[in-house]
Amino acid sequence: MHSTAESQWQEAEAQIKRYAAAPRVEALRQGTTLHKIIMQFVAGKLVRMEEVVL
């Protein structure tokens, strides 16, 4: 069973992948590299940060 933090992380990962694949984002980045980074905070403290690879 996944913890709340893990469920939130998985939701954030799916969301950032959808955003990155959006046509508007593709147009705005104009051939540059888009780094998809998720930062997770608990009580104002950074507890996890990772770059998401498609």
C-alpha positions as CSV (number, residue, x, y, z in Angstrom):
1,M,0.0,0.0,0.0
2,H,1.3,3.4,-1.0
3,S,1.7,6.2,1.5
4,T,0.1,9.6,0.9
5,A,3.5,11.1,0.0
6,E,4.1,8.4,-2.5
7,S,0.6,8.8,-4.0
8,Q,1.2,12.5,-4.3
9,W,4.5,11.9,-6.0
10,Q,3.0,9.6,-8.6
11,E,0.3,12.1,-9.3
12,A,2.8,14.9,-9.7
13,E,4.9,12.7,-12.0
14,A,1.9,12.0,-14.2
15,Q,0.9,15.6,-14.2
16,I,4.3,17.0,-15.2
17,K,4.6,14.4,-18.0
18,R,1.2,15.6,-19.4
19,Y,2.3,19.3,-19.2
20,A,5.6,18.6,-20.9
21,A,3.8,16.8,-23.8
22,A,1.3,19.7,-24.4
23,P,1.7,21.3,-27.8
24,R,2.0,24.8,-26.3
25,V,4.9,23.7,-24.1
26,E,6.6,22.1,-27.1
27,A,6.2,25.4,-29.1
28,L,7.5,27.5,-26.2
29,R,10.6,25.5,-25.6
30,Q,11.7,26.0,-29.3
31,G,14.0,23.0,-29.5
32,T,15.6,23.6,-26.1
33,T,15.9,20.9,-23.4
34,L,13.0,21.0,-20.9
35,H,14.0,19.7,-17.5
36,K,11.0,18.3,-15.6
37,I,11.8,18.5,-11.9
38,I,9.5,17.6,-9.0
39,M,10.1,19.0,-5.5
40,Q,8.1,17.5,-2.6
41,F,7.9,19.5,0.7
42,V,6.6,18.3,4.0
43,A,6.0,21.0,6.7
44,G,8.0,23.5,4.6
45,K,11.0,21.3,4.3
46,L,12.2,19.7,1.0
47,V,12.1,16.0,1.4
48,R,12.5,14.8,-2.2
49,M,13.6,16.3,-5.5
50,E,14.1,14.4,-8.7
51,E,14.2,15.1,-12.4
52,V,11.5,13.2,-14.3
53,V,12.6,11.4,-17.5
54,L,10.0,10.6,-20.1
